[in-house]
Amino acid sequence: MNDLSQKVLAEIREKKISPIPRWAFSTKNYAIWFVYVFFLFLGGLASAVVAYLVKNNDWDIYHHLYDGFFQFILLTAPYFWLVALAFLTLAAEYNFRRVKGGYRYHAYLVALASILISLALGAVFYHYGLEQIMHNIFVKGLPFYNGLIIQPKEARWTQPDSGVLAGRVILAADSDNFILRDFSGGVWDVSIVKTHIRGGVNLLLNTQVKVIGAKTAEGKFEAQEIRPWLRACSDCSPAIQQKIR
């Protein structure tokens, strides 16, 4: 035995160093895997919310509200969720490279795989409407969330002078009109005599809708088209459908 080995053994005896048991390494490895999967799960939710916000961005009416298509994109892009998705992808990659054998894989391959897995999970979450629940939780439960959005959808649709109005039905429709409270608290008598009502819309009490038309007087609005506030979710359970309203 050489001098170095003797010195190491002497130091181990002196400091009473004992080997770390194998179960401790296994537990640490499982914990890192769990964190990696957790970040992928959150990334899936983030990608689903991005898809939801992009799909429901009212692409066909941007000319009602903005000076051009570029301004529309600039003011309505889901920056918060895109940054969240990027952060979660990097966090997942960081954790994966610390599992047993993870260092063997190139960082860009791990990041790409993490993105693809998050997108696949996001497609599943989107199919069942979970992204709407997530978005609603943030809107209702986190006061700062709307401040992170350059122009929240509620504000975008509360511009009666520009021909768009949205809110909650507070008096159900008859054949001619219904009463709506918009997202800023204003009350409107909405005429539906000459209105195209999209599929999925009902004008019952407490239903949220979007209206395209024209302001005819103070507190009065003539609807040309009425759309559902949120997309239909035919695959969702009744409990989830209730949550996304």
C-alpha positions in Angstrom: 0.0 0.0 0.0 1.5 3.4 -1.0 1.8 6.5 1.2 -1.2 8.2 -0.4 -3.5 5.2 0.3 -2.3 5.1 3.9 -2.9 8.8 4.4 -6.5 8.4 3.0 -7.3 5.5 5.3 -5.8 7.4 8.3 -8.0 10.4 7.5 -11.1 8.2 7.1 -10.4 6.6 10.5 -9.7 9.9 12.1 -12.8 11.7 10.8 -14.9 8.5 11.2 -16.1 8.8 7.7 -18.6 6.1 6.7 -19.7 5.2 3.1 -23.0 6.6 1.9 -25.5 3.7 1.6 -26.8 2.8 -1.9 -30.4 3.5 -1.0 -29.4 7.2 -0.4 -28.1 7.5 -4.0 -31.2 5.7 -5.3 -33.5 8.0 -3.3 -31.7 11.1 -4.6 -31.9 9.7 -8.2 -35.7 9.0 -7.9 -36.2 12.5 -6.4 -34.5 14.1 -9.4 -36.6 12.0 -11.8 -39.7 13.1 -9.9 -38.7 16.8 -10.2 -38.0 16.3 -13.9 -41.4 14.8 -14.6 -43.0 17.5 -12.5 -41.4 20.2 -14.7 -42.6 18.4 -17.8 -46.2 18.3 -16.4 -46.1 22.0 -15.7 -44.6 22.5 -19.2 -47.5 20.6 -20.6 -50.0 22.8 -18.9 -48.1 25.9 -20.1 -48.1 24.7 -23.7 -51.8 23.9 -23.4 -52.6 27.4 -22.2 -50.5 28.9 -25.0 -52.5 26.9 -27.5 -55.8 27.9 -25.9 -54.9 31.6 -25.9 -53.6 31.5 -29.5 -56.8 29.7 -30.7 -59.1 32.0 -28.9 -57.3 35.2 -29.9 -60.1 36.4 -32.1 -58.0 36.6 -35.3 -60.9 37.5 -37.5 -61.8 40.7 -35.7 -58.4 42.3 -35.1 -59.3 45.0 -37.6 -62.1 46.2 -35.3 -59.6 46.9 -32.5 -56.1 47.5 -33.8 -54.3 49.6 -36.4 -52.7 46.5 -38.1 -51.9 42.9 -37.8 -48.4 43.5 -36.3 -49.9 45.6 -33.5 -52.5 42.9 -32.8 -49.8 40.2 -32.5 -47.6 42.5 -30.3 -50.4 43.3 -27.9 -52.0 39.9 -27.6 -49.1 37.3 -27.7 -49.1 35.1 -24.5 -45.7 36.3 -23.4 -46.1 35.1 -19.8 -46.8 31.5 -20.8 -44.2 31.4 -23.5 -41.6 32.5 -20.9 -42.9 30.0 -18.4 -42.7 27.2 -21.0 -39.1 28.2 -21.8 -38.1 28.3 -18.1 -39.8 24.9 -17.4 -38.0 23.4 -20.4 -34.6 24.6 -19.1 -35.4 23.5 -15.6 -36.4 20.0 -16.8 -33.2 19.8 -18.9 -31.1 20.8 -15.8 -32.7 18.1 -13.7 -32.4 15.4 -16.3 -28.7 15.9 -16.7 -28.3 15.2 -13.0 -30.1 11.8 -13.0 -27.9 8.7 -13.2 -26.4 8.6 -16.7 -28.1 11.9 -17.7 -24.7 13.6 -18.3 -24.2 11.4 -21.4 -26.8 13.2 -23.4 -26.2 16.5 -25.1 -28.1 19.4 -23.6 -29.9 20.4 -26.8 -31.2 16.8 -27.2 -32.5 16.8 -23.7 -34.1 20.2 -24.2 -35.7 19.1 -27.5 -37.0 15.9 -25.9 -38.4 17.9 -23.0 -40.2 20.3 -25.3 -41.7 17.5 -27.4 -42.9 15.7 -24.2 -44.4 19.0 -22.9 -46.2 19.6 -26.2 -47.6 16.1 -26.2 -48.8 16.5 -22.6 -50.2 19.9 -23.6 -52.2 18.3 -26.4 -53.8 15.9 -24.0 -54.6 18.6 -21.4 -56.0 20.9 -24.2 -58.2 18.1 -25.4 -59.9 17.8 -22.0 -60.1 21.5 -21.3 -57.6 21.6 -18.4 -55.8 24.6 -19.9 -59.0 26.7 -19.4 -59.1 25.8 -15.7 -55.5 26.8 -15.4 -56.0 30.1 -17.1 -59.1 30.8 -15.0 -57.3 30.0 -11.8 -54.6 32.6 -12.7 -57.2 35.2 -13.8 -59.3 34.9 -10.7 -56.7 33.9 -8.0 -53.6 36.0 -8.9 -54.3 39.8 -9.0 -50.9 40.4 -10.7 -51.6 38.0 -13.6 -53.7 40.4 -15.7 -51.0 43.0 -15.2 -48.6 40.7 -17.0 -50.8 40.6 -20.0 -50.4 43.7 -22.3 -54.1 43.7 -23.1 -56.3 41.1 -21.3 -59.1 39.6 -23.3 -61.7 41.1 -21.1 -60.4 44.7 -21.8 -60.0 43.9 -25.5 -63.7 43.0 -25.7 -65.0 45.9 -23.6 -64.8 48.5 -26.4 -68.4 49.3 -27.4 -67.4 52.4 -29.4 -65.2 50.1 -31.6 -68.1 47.6 -32.1 -67.2 44.9 -29.6 -68.8 44.1 -26.3 -68.6 41.1 -23.9 -69.7 40.2 -20.4 -72.3 38.2 -18.5 -76.1 37.9 -19.2 -78.0 39.3 -16.2 -81.4 39.2 -17.8 -82.2 36.3 -20.1 -83.1 36.9 -23.7 -86.5 37.2 -25.2 -87.0 37.4 -29.0 -85.7 40.9 -29.2 -83.1 41.6 -26.6 -81.2 40.7 -23.5 -79.4 42.6 -20.7 -75.6 42.2 -20.4 -73.1 43.5 -17.8 -69.7 44.0 -19.3 -66.4 43.3 -17.7 -66.0 47.0 -16.6 -69.4 46.9 -14.8 -71.5 48.7 -17.4 -75.0 47.5 -18.2 -76.2 47.1 -21.8 -79.6 46.5 -23.5 -78.5 44.3 -26.4 -80.8 44.1 -29.4 -80.8 40.7 -31.2 -83.4 41.3 -33.8 -80.9 41.0 -36.7 -78.3 38.8 -35.1 -76.3 35.7 -36.1 -75.9 33.6 -33.0 -73.0 31.2 -33.2 -73.2 27.5 -32.2 -72.6 26.9 -28.6 -74.2 30.1 -27.4 -77.1 30.3 -25.1 -78.4 33.6 -23.7 -79.5 32.2 -20.3 -78.8 34.0 -17.0 -75.1 34.2 -16.0 -73.8 33.0 -19.4 -70.7 34.9 -20.7 -70.8 35.9 -24.3 -68.9 38.1 -26.9 -70.9 40.5 -29.1 -70.0 42.1 -32.3 -72.1 45.0 -33.5 -72.6 48.7 -32.9 -73.3 51.1 -30.0 -76.6 52.8 -30.9 -77.0 54.9 -27.7 -75.7 55.1 -24.2 -76.4 51.7 -22.7 -77.8 50.3 -25.9 -76.0 48.0 -28.4 -77.2 46.4 -31.6 -75.7 42.9 -32.0 -74.7 41.6 -35.5 -73.1 38.4 -34.1 -72.9 36.7 -30.8 -70.1 34.2 -29.9 -69.5 32.0 -26.8 -66.9 33.5 -24.5 -65.0 30.2 -24.3 -64.8 27.4 -26.7 -67.0 24.3 -26.2 -65.4 21.3 -24.5 -67.5 18.3 -25.6 -65.0 15.8 -24.1 -64.9 17.5 -20.7 -66.7 16.0 -17.7 -69.6 18.1 -16.3 -67.4 19.2 -13.3 -64.7 20.5 -15.7 -67.3 22.2 -17.9 -68.7 24.0 -14.9 -65.2 25.2 -13.9 -64.3 26.7 -17.3 -67.5 28.8 -17.5 
